């Protein structure tokens, strides 16, 4: 437990917190249109390939399996987060 807290503290020295910008329906629509474009489709395929590669790496890893699985899960979560930004909010339309 102490080791994990120390690692988080060490990491926080290098990772500065920034305020998250407001995400509006126009942003979601623009991102969705981009992901439907040729370049966007290539980006989605590259991200999906990265997820699959990380998961495969975690499956065959003999060392630090927990770390590999955690990294693969985090990578998948990041891709899911990007995809979630394409959702248009009903509450903003009101």
N, C-alpha and C positions, 0 to 999 in steps of 0.2 A: 504494500500500500504506500509506504513512504517512497519507494522507488518511483512509483507512478506519479505521485505528487511532485517529486523533484524533477521528473522529466517534463511534466506540464509547466512547471515554473521556468525551467530552462527554455522551453519552446516559447513561452509567452514573452521572453525578453527580445525575441527576434520577430515576433508576429504582432504588429500594431493593430489595434482595434480601429475600424473605420465605421462611420455611420452608414447604415444601409439606405440607399436612395429610395424614394417612393416609387412604386411600380404601378403604373396606370394601365387601363384597358388598351390605350393606344400602343403602349410598349409591348403588351402581350400579343396584340394583333401583328405588330411589326416583326416580332420574333417568330411567330407562327408562319408568317409569309416567307421569312428568310429560311426557316427550316424546310419549307416546301420547295425552295429554289434548288438549282443544281448544286450550288456550293453548300447549302444547308443540308441537303440529302447526303452529301459526302461527309460533312461534319458529323451528322448523326450516325452514319455507318462507321466512321473512325472511332467515335465514342463507344458505340456498341462493341466494336472489335476490342477496344481497350478494356471494357468490362469483362468480356469473355476471356481475354488474355490474363487479366488479374485473377479471375476465378480459377482458371486452369493452373496458373502458377501456384496458387494456394493449395490446390489439390495434390500437386506432385512435390511440394516443398517438404524437405525432411528436417529443415532447421526453422525454428521460430514460427511454427504453424499458426499460432494465435495472432502473431503480428501480420502474417501474410493474409489470413482470413479477415482481419480487421481492416487492412488496407483495401482488399477487394470489396468489402462491404462499404467502406467509405467512398470508394471510387464509384460504385453503383449508386450510392445515395446522392452523390454530386450530380451525376447524369440525370437522375430522377428529379432533382431540384431544378435543373435547367429546363427540363421538359415541363415541370409544373408552372414555370413562368409564362407559359403560353396560354394558361387558363384565364378566360375573361371573367371578371367579377361581376355578379349581378347587383351587388350592393352599390357599386360605383355608378352604375347606370341610373340609379334612382335619384 
